[in-house]
């Protein structure tokens, strides 16, 4: 017999017989009415778990991971406010059910069964996944990536304090809100969880408000691997600036009391706390998991004997809140109601086409109060003598710095965060003076943890801010890639566009840096960014374009709620010259703050018809040098700056190529997985012109004199162009 059915029949039998587990007497502030309500939420949790398994067996549902054994989380929900944002563990159906009782107008049974059925009517994901989450309940949906939601809980908590001083137009959380984030005992060991909790302690240690409540649901096992007894308490009970609370999740009275104490501590002191809740796991990990493959029958039956609903029936009886017979009736009535609703939910429509599935990849636009840019007075106060310097052409790093200044003056909801960006002004000086101009609360020096940096940004975006996190080097992005892939990009997809995390992620990268290099500081592959659905990738080649593009990136984040990556070519930060040393032809005047390069626009240099060279960043710099050499050999070329690397500006590119006879793609990324692969495919599909690519080799970048040996050079670009044009070198 299936274990879920065994647990069900055991419950009926034991309640009827009064065979209930022992435990402490009910105590605490939970009223009789509240206690019965928590029991009802637990019964609904159980009934939905049973229904989901039946639906999967009948082909009406597609994925099951139950919450049975974790019904005590309903008491945690009761101890919080619906205005407290909750990032939930995947076993937290009881929490969501109980929170629905706190918000009028909810139809939680119907909503969750639609999710089980993957119906397009599912109010959270629109049929894309069985996820917990609700816009009305302030519960962003979570994927099953282990512990990936913890870093953004830190960001959301930090944003509450900042929003008291700098109120974003689209603020979500009230001033007295806290953030709750739950996870399992196995997940607590994940580096992402450890990093996020450490970040919360590190922040609180510096007296920075961070009202986050960590909730560890300890059922003693992660799939099949046991958590050592006492490990969670030993690991988290003595951390600096982290208050530790513990309770037995089988006892709703104790859990409510302790959870309220923990929540009150966080709310009043604006400091993090850790709530350690004992739970049990019934039915195994998920789906068809057979616990007896890795647990003894005695161990399985011991957990089942500790069924939280049995404990609750005993506690309600001892408190005089509900007799056994009435408790049994509520349980059976709940099962019957769920079955009636299930029969209707499975008839609702599902997604059928690719376009339907993909409809939520791109977030919806949102309205903003119109702005006229920063005032002359504000600019004068912020820039000081830099205003005079704007009269002269500048290097790219300075133009980016000035663009950031103008943007932060105009949009108070913009905040920067990253390693060394404040006091030091960044590794390459790009963020110099910004902390003096805008303060440490908006220019945040973070600890050395890329996951925490991106999580901070993701969480702040939940509360109406436009974060602009910085990753020092492209190679370091891979330490935290899942924050963008598994959290950032998936959020609108799995919430049907209801939750978004607009931001502009700045990353210094690419190659050709002479004095400081090697792969870790000069990674020339951004394939991991290009293959994430919904992410926009932008890359400038000169200072003026960098400013114009950065403004468009911020507009995309503010108005269209997009997640944008702004890739800054390190080697071009200080670049001054183009063709000859001292010519100063790569310097640019800082453009007026009103100027932008629109999303999907390209820039064409020259009108040559023999050849079109398509490139970006360092490749663009080299290609313009090559253009001059080619002209001397009778080859008239035009050079096209892509700007937008994902999605590719297809229409604009084809138009820019125009009447050019042939096309050469110059790509500084690697042959395998590089941008040129997509460009050649595009041009082959959209044009009938001969196309060739000139790319970097499949190699990491070395330190030392050979820093550029694996990538396109001026000479090699000229040779490739002449070969394609049919001319002799």
N, C-alpha and C positions, 0 to 999 in steps of 0.2 A: 504494500500500500504506500502511496505517496506520503512523504512526511508532513506535508501541509494538511492532508486529510487526517492523519494521525493526531496532529496538534488540535485540529478542529474537534474531532470526536472526543479527545481527552478533555477539552474544555467543557463540552456539553455534559460529559459524564461526571467530572469532578465538581462542577458547580451544582449540578442536581443533587449530588451526594454530600455536598458540604465538605468535600475533600480538598481543602485549600492549603497552600504552602504557609509555613510559619514566617513570622517577621515582626519587626517593631510595630507598636501601636501607632495609629495615625496621630500626627501632631503638626502644628504649624498654622499659618494664617489662611490656609485654603478653606473656603466655605463649603458647605454641603452642596450647594448648587454648582459651584465651580468644579468640585470633585466629580460630580456626576457628568458634567460637560466634558471633562477630560476623559472619562471612561467612554463616553459616546464617540469622542474623536479616536480613541484607541480601537473601538469596535469597527469604526469605518475604515481605519487603516488596515485592520485584519481582513475585513470583507473585500476590500479592493485588492489586496494581495491574492486572496483566493480567486477572485474574479479574473485577475490578470493571467493566472496560471491556466485557468479553464479556457480563456480566450486564446492563449497561445496554442494549447492543445487542439483547439477547434479551427485554427487558422484565422482567427478573428483579431489576434494580437500578435506582436512580433518580438517583443523583448520583455523579460521580466527580471527585476531585481527588487526584492521586497524590503519592506520596512518592519516586518513583524519581529518583535523582540526589542524594538527601539521606540515603542509607544510612549515611553517617558518623555520624549521630546515635545509632546503636547504640553507638558507642564512648563517647559522652557519657553515655549511660545506664549503661554499665559502670563509668564513673568515679564515679558517684554511688551513693547508698544508696536502697533502696526506701522508706525513711522520710523522704526528702527530697521535699517536695511539688513536683510538676512541673506548671506551666501551659504547655501545649504549643502550638506552631505547628501549623497544619493539615497540614503535610507531615511530621509526626513519627511516622509509623507505625513506623519502625525503632526509635525510642526506646521506644515502648510495647511492642513485641515483645521487645526486649532486657530491659526491666525485668520483663516477665512471666517471663523465665528466672531472675530473682532471687527470685521469690516462688513457693513450692510450690503445687501444685494448680491452676495456670492452664491454660486451654484457649484460647489467644490466637487461633489460626487460626479455630476455630469461632466465637468471640465476634465477631471482626471481620467475618467473612462474614455473620453474622446482622445486623450493623449495615449492611453493604452492601445486604442484602435488605430492610431496614426491617422486620424481623420483630419482633413483639411479644416474642419470646424474647431479643432483644438485651439483654445484661446491663447496658448503660449507659443507653441512652435509651429502652428499651422499644419501639423501632420509630419514634420520633419524628424522628430525624435521623441522618445518617451523621456521627458525631462520634467523635473520639478521647477516651478517658477510661475510668477504672476506679476503683471504690472500693477494691478490694483493692490496686491499684498506686499509690494516693495521687496519682491524676491526675484532677483535676476536669475535666469536659468543657468544651470551648470552642466558642463560636459562631464564625462567620466575620466578625463585626464587627472591622474592622481595629484591631489593637493594644489592644482593649478590656480584655484580660486583664492588661496590664502594671501598671496601678495597684493591683490587688488583690494582685499578687505582693509589692509593697512592704508592704502591710498584713499579709500572712501572715508575711513575714520579721520585721517589727517585733514581731508577737505572740509570737514565740519567746522573745525577751528578757524581755518583760513577764510571760510565763507562768512564768518562773523565780521571780519575786517574788510574783505573784498567780496561783495555779494555778486555771484554770477547771475546773469539774466535768467538762466534756466536751472536755478538751484532746486534741488529735490528734497534734501534733508533739513529738518528744522534745527535750530541752534542746540537744542537739548537732546538730539538724537544720539544713539550709539549704533555701532555696527556689530552684528553677530556673525560669526563664521564657524561652521561646524565641519568635522572631519572624523575619520575613524582612527583607532589606535595604530593600525598598520600605516596609514597615510602620514601619521605624525612623524614617522621615521624618514619620510622622503625629504630630499635636500631642499625642495621648494618650500615645504612646511617649516623645516628648520630655519631656513633663511628668512621667511616671513615673520615667524615668531621672534627670531633674534632681532629683526629690524624694528619690531614694535617695542622690544625692551630697550634697544639702543636709542630709539627716539625718546621714549619716556624717561630714560636715564638723564637726558639733557633737558628735562622739564618742558618738553614740547607736548602739548595736548594730543592724546591719541586714544580716543574712547572705543576700543575694540574688545569684544568678549569672544575669546577662543573657547570653543566647546568641543571637547574630545569625547566621542562616543566609543567607549571601550568595551567591545564584546569579546576581546581576548584572542582574536584570530584575524588574519588577513588572507582571504581565500582559504588556503590550507596551512599556512604557516602561523604557528602560535606566537603570540606576543608574550615575552617572558613575564611571569608574575611580578607585579610591582614596578615594572619598567617605566610606565607612563608617570606614575607618581615620583619615582626617583629622578626622572628626566626633567620634570617641569615644576616640581613643588618648591624649588629653591633658586629659581632664576631671578636675576636682579630686575627690579621694577616690573615684576609680573606677579600679581596676587593670585594665589592658588586656592581654589574651592573644589570640594569633592562631594559627591552624593551618589546614592543608589537609585539608578533610573527605574528600578522595579517598584519603587515606592514613590507614588505621585505626590504625596504630601511633603516628604523630605526634598524631593527634586524641586518642587515649586518653591519651597522656602529657601533653599540654597541658591537656586537660580535667581531668585529675586534679590538675594543678598549680593550676589555677584554682579547683577545688572545695576543695582543701586550704587555699588562701589565704582563701576565704570562710569556711570552717568554723573555722579557727584564729583569724583576726583579727576575725570577725564584721563584715566590711565588704563592700560590693558589688564585684563584678568584672564585666568585659565580655569574653565569649569570642566572638571573631570567627572564624567557620568558613566557609571557601570551599566552596561546593557547586556543582552544576550542576542545571539543570532539564530533565528529559527529558519528552517527550510534550506539552509545552505547559502552559498554565496549568491548565485543567480541562476535563473533558468533551470536547466536539467542537472545542476551540480548535485552530485551524490556524496553527502558528507561522510558516509561510512567507508568511502574509499581512502580517507585519511584520518578519520576519527573512529574510535571504538563505539559500538552501539551504546555502551554505558555512558560515554561522554555526551553523545547526542541526546539520549533520554534524560540526562541530568539537566541539560539546557532546556529541554522541553518542559520538564517539571517546574522550571522557574519562569514559566510563561507570565509576562507582566500583567496580562489581563486577569489571570487567576489571583495574583497579588492584589490587584486593584479591587476585585470583587470582595476579597477579605477585608481590605481597608475600609471600603465603603460600608460594609456591614458593621464593622466595629465602631465606625464613626456615627452610625445611625443615619447615614445618608441614603442608603439603598439596600433593600433586601435582596437575597440571592435570586429569588424567583423573578423579581423585577429586572435584575441585572441580566439574567438569562433571556428574558423577553426582549430587552433592548438589543442584545447580541443577535438573536434570531430575526428580529424585525429589520435590523440593519442589513443583514445578509439578503433578506428578501427584497428590500428596497434597491440594493445595489444590483441584484439580478434583473429587476424590472428596468432600471436605467441602462444596464448593459445591453439588454435586448434592443433598445432603441439606438444606443450609441454606435453599435456595430453596423448600423444601416447608413450612417452618415458618410458623405463622400470622402474620397482620399485623393491625394495628389497622383497625377497620372503622367504628366509630361515634364520634360526637362525645364521648360520655361516656368512651369508652376513651382518646381522645386527651387529654381534659382531666383525666384521673384524677391526673396528677402536677403539676397547677398548684398545688395546695395541699400543702405539705410534710406529712409525718407528724408526729404528736405524739412527744415524747420524755419520758422520765421524769427527774425531778429529786429530789434529796434535799429533804425538806420543810423549810421555814423558818418561823420564828415572828416574822419581822420584826426590825428592829433593836432591840437592847437599850436599856433606859433609860439605862444608863451611857454607851453609845456615842453615843446621841442627845445627851445632856447635854454630852459632850466636843466633839461636832461643832458643835452649834448654839450653845452658849454663851448669850449674852443673847437670841438669837432665840427661845428657848423661852418667855421671858416675853412677847415680842411676839406669839406665837401666841394669846394670850388676846384679842387685838383683831382685828377684821376687816381684811383686807389686799387689796392690788391683785393682779392676776393674775400679774405677773412675779415677785413674791415667793413666791406660792404654788407656782409652777413650780419656782423655786429650791429651796424646801424639799422638794418632792416628789422632785427629783433627788437631794438629799442623803439622804433616807430610803432611796431605792432603791439608791444606791451603798453605803450602809452595810449594807444587807441582802444585796446581790448583788455580791460582789467582782469578778465577771467583767464588770461594766459598766464601760465606758470611754467618755469623751466626747472628741470631736475636732472642731476647726473653727478658723476664723480669729478670733483675738482672744478666745477663750473663757476663757483662763487668766488671765494677769496682769491684763488689762483687765476681765474678767468679762462679755464680750460687748458688742455695740453698745448694747443696752438694759439691761444690768446683770443679765440673767437668770441668768448663771452666776457672779455675784460670790461670792467666798469659797470656791468649790469647789476651786480649785487648792490653797489653804491647807489644806483639809480632807482632800484625797485625793492630793495630789502631782501633779507634772508628767507622770508616766508614765500616769496615768489621766485627767487633764484636759489634753489635748494641744493646744497652740498650733501649728497647722499653717501651712505656707506658703500663699500666696494662689493657690490652684488648686482649684476645686471637684471636678475629676476626681480629684485626689489625695486629697481629703478622703473622698470616697465610696469610692474604691479602698482606702484605709486601712481603712475600716469593713468592706468586703466581705471583705478578706483576713483581718482579725482574727476575723471570724465563722467562717472556715474552721477556726480553731483553738480554738473553744469559747467565745470571748468574746461578750458582748452589746454591740455598739458602739452608741453614740448620737451619730452625727455631726450637726453643725449646719451648715446653709446659711444665711448671714446674711439673705438676701432671696430671695423666691420667684422673682424674675426671674433671679437668678444660677443657679438650679437648671438652667436650660436650657443653661448651659455644660457640664454634665456629665450630661445626661439619660440618655445611653446607658449609664452605669454602672448605673442602676436598670433601664432597659428592656432593654438588650442583655446585661447580665451578671446583675444581682441577681434579676430576675423570671424569667429563663429558666433559671437554674441548676437548681432542682428539676424543671422541666419536662423538660429535656434529660438529666437524670440519673435520671429515674424516682423522684425523691424521695430519692435516696441522698446528694446534696450539697445543703446549704442555706446560706443566709446570713442568719440571723435578725438583725434590728436594728430600732432605732427612729430614724428620720431626723427631726430637728427642723428645721422651716423657718419663719422669720418671714415673714408675707405678708399679703395682702389690703389693702384700702384704708382710707380715712377718716382717715389720719394728717395732722394739720393742719400741724405745724411742719416736717416733713422729708419731702419727698415726691417726686412725680413717679413715672412708671412704674417706674423701676428700683428704687425702694424700696417701691412700693405696687402691685405687680402683682395684679390681681384675677381672674386666670385660672389654674386648676389642672387644666385639661383634660388636659394632658400627663401628669398623675399618675393621673387617673381611668381612662384608657384602657389602662393596663398591667395585663394579666391577673395575678391573684394578689396584687396590692399592696393593702394596707388603708390607707385615708385617714381620719384622725380630726381633728376640729377643735373646740376648746372655746369657750365664750362667756364664762365667768367663772372666777375663780380657783379656787374649790372644785372645780368640775367639771373644770378643767384638771388638778388634782392627781389626782382620781379616775380620769380618763381616761388620764393618763400611766401610772399604775400598771397599768391594764388593757393598755395597749400593751406594756409591758415583759413582762407575763405572756404575752401572745400571742407575743412574740419568744422568751422563754425556754422555754415549755412547748410551743408549737405551731410554733415555728421560722418564724414569719411575718416578712415584711418590711413594716414599718409606717411610715407617714409621719404625723407629728404636726404639723399645720399650726397655727401660733400667730398669732392676729390681732394685728398690731402695734398698731393703734389702741386695743385693749382692754388692753394691758399696764398702762397707768397709770390706767385708767378707775376713777373713784370714784362717780360719780353716775349716776342713772337719769333721773328726771323733771325735777328742778330742780337748779341749781348748789348744791352743799353738802349734798345730801340723803344722800350716802354709801350709797345703796341698791345700788350695784354692787360694793361691798366684800364680801368673804366671809371667814368664819373658815376657817383651814386645817383640813381634815378629818383625822380619825384615820388613821394609815397603813394600817389594815386596810380602809378603805373604797375601793370601786371602782365605776365605772359599766361594766357588762358589755358585751361586744361585741354590737352589735345592739340595745342599749337606747336609748330616747329618753326625754326629760323633757317633761312637759306642765305648762304654767302656766295655771291657770284651768280652768273647766269649761263655758264658754260654748258654746251649741249653734247660734247663728246662723252662726258662721264659725270655721273652723280656719285659723290662719296657721302655715305651715310654714317654718322658717328655721334659721339657725345663725349663730354668730359675731356680726359687727356687725349683720347683719340681725335677729338675735334681740334684740339690745339695742334697736334701733329699733322692732321689732315689739311689744315689751313697752310701750314708750312709746305706740305706736299703740293698743294694747289699752285703755289708760286713756282716751284720747280717744274711742275708739269707744263705750266704756261710757257716756260722758257724752251720746252721741247715740243711746242706746238699742240699740246693737249689742253683744251678748254674744259675745265671742270667746275662744277658747282659743289659746294659742301653744305650738307644739311645737318643741323643740330637737332637731335631728337627731343631733348629735354625730358620727355615722359617715357619711361622704360617699362612701365606696366600700369594699365594696359597700354599697348603700343598705339601711337597716334596714326592709325592706319590710313584714314582718308586724307589727312593733312600730308602725310608722307608721300602717298601716291601722287597727290597734286603737286607737291614740291619737286618730285622727280621729273614730272612733266615730260618735256621733249628730249630729255637727256637720253642718249643712245644706249648706254650701259650703266650698271650700278655696281659699285664696290662698297661692301659693308666693312668698316673698320671697327673692330670690337676688341677692347682690351681685356675682356673676360675670356675664359678658357674655351678651347675648341668644343669640349664636351659639356653640354649643359649651359653654354654661354648664350648671350643675347642674340648673337648672329644666327643661331639655329632658327630662332623664331622669325627673325627678319628675312632670312633667305626664303623660308617657307611662305611668309606673307607675300613677298615680292614675286615669287614664283606663281602663287595663286592669283594675285591681283594684276600682274603685268605680263607682257610677253618679251620683256627685255632680258638680255644676258645679265646674269647676276653672279658675283663671286664674293667670297668672304676672306678677310685677312684678320686673323685672330691670335690670341695668346695660346701658348702651348699648354697641354694638360700637366701643369706643374705648380708647385708652391713657389713663392717668391723668395729668393735668397737674400741674405744680408751681404753687403759689400759691393765691390765694383760691378758684379754681374746682376745688380738689382733689376735691370730692365731687359736682361738677355732673353727672357721667355716671352716677351710681349712685343707688339708691333713697334717699329721704330720709323723715323722719317725715311730712311733709306729703303726699308722693306715695304712701306706703304707706296712709295714712288714706284718701286719695282713691280708690285702687285697691280698698280694702276696701269702702268705701261703694258704689262702682259695682257691685261683685260682689254685694253684699247687696241692691242695688236701693233704697238709701236716697239721699237728697239730701245733698250736702255742706254 
